[in-house]
Amino acid sequence: MLSKNQIKQIQSLQLKKIRDTEKLFIAEGVKSVLEIVETRPTQLKELYATAAFIEKNRSAIKSISTPVIEINEEELKKISLQSAPNQVLAVCHYFPKAMTPPDFESGFYLYLDDVRDPGNLGTIIRLADWFGVSTVFCSPGSCDFYNPKVIQSTMGAFLRVNVVFVELKTLINNYPIRAIYGAVLDGKNIYRESLQNGLVIIGNEANGINSENLHYINRPITIPANHNNGTESLNAAMATSIICSEFFRQLRAG
């Protein structure tokens, strides 16, 4: 049985300041937790799981040194952020801050400029994984990577995609990037452009790309719309999916 103190400690990891202090975050659900067990076992601090999960996955968890604490469904609900929690919750250590240097000549990368919605960030990380984008760069004002809603939205992709928080100016000063694309309303039709590897900037959900970052863009692009409608813009994750799809089609597919 979980003590009140244990429940309080786990619940406190919903707060960024506590996560940053403890260097711990939460991952939930069978798929995500099993991927951590199989690919990043050293990141695990504790597993809280139902008897059904432990019995079904005994062979997977027997090789890890992490404490596996059996709890019932009611206890899982108390520590979970999900309305319908799925059998297991893991408390994990922050990932080491290591990154393979990006090669902007041989691949395309994303830069998220103050994307603050955790669902959008998580979905974009999942999209990056789907289209083979190895690193997603984020402005310091973007949503926290370890936000539980971000981790949940990635559906395990957070284990495979590097997420790096850095000012755009710093990134551009540190690496040679010939093609810097920006998703803007007055850009060139993405379907008529001959796309190249480089950096693709996606702006804030409400305000687009910050004005101080616009001058770095040398390849402005836009997603054409049917102008006989009333929709003014696309959700950041929707726009990213369309843009990544076209980059992938031109540069990698086939």
HELIX and SHEET records of a PDB file:
HELIX    1   1 LYS A    4  SER A   12  1                                   9    
HELIX    2   2 LYS A   16  GLU A   22  1                                   7    
HELIX    3   3 VAL A   30  THR A   39  1                                  10    
HELIX    4   4 PRO A   41  GLN A   43  5                                   3    
HELIX    5   5 ALA A   51  LYS A   56  1                                   6    
HELIX    6   6 ARG A   58  ILE A   61  1                                   4    
HELIX    7   7 GLU A   73  ILE A   79  1                                   7    
HELIX    8   8 PRO A  118  TRP A  130  1                                  13    
HELIX    9   9 PRO A  148  THR A  154  1                                   7    
HELIX   10  10 ALA A  157  LEU A  159  5                                   3    
HELIX   11  11 LEU A  168  ASN A  174  1                                   7    
HELIX   12  12 ILE A  190  ARG A  192  5                                   3    
HELIX   13  13 SER A  211  LEU A  214  1                                   4    
HELIX   14  14 ALA A  236  LEU A  251  1                                  16    
SHEET    1   A 4 LEU A  24  GLU A  28  0                                        
SHEET    2   A 4 VAL A  88  HIS A  93 -1                                        
SHEET    3   A 4 LEU A  44  ALA A  49 -1                                        
SHEET    4   A 4 VAL A  68  GLU A  70  1                                        
SHEET    1   B 6 ASN A 162  PHE A 165  0                                        
SHEET    2   B 6 THR A 135  CYS A 138  1                                        
SHEET    3   B 6 TYR A 109  LEU A 112  1                                        
SHEET    4   B 6 LEU A 199  ILE A 202  1                                        
SHEET    5   B 6 ILE A 180  ASN A 189  1                                        
SHEET    6   B 6 ARG A 219  THR A 222  1                                        
END                                                                             
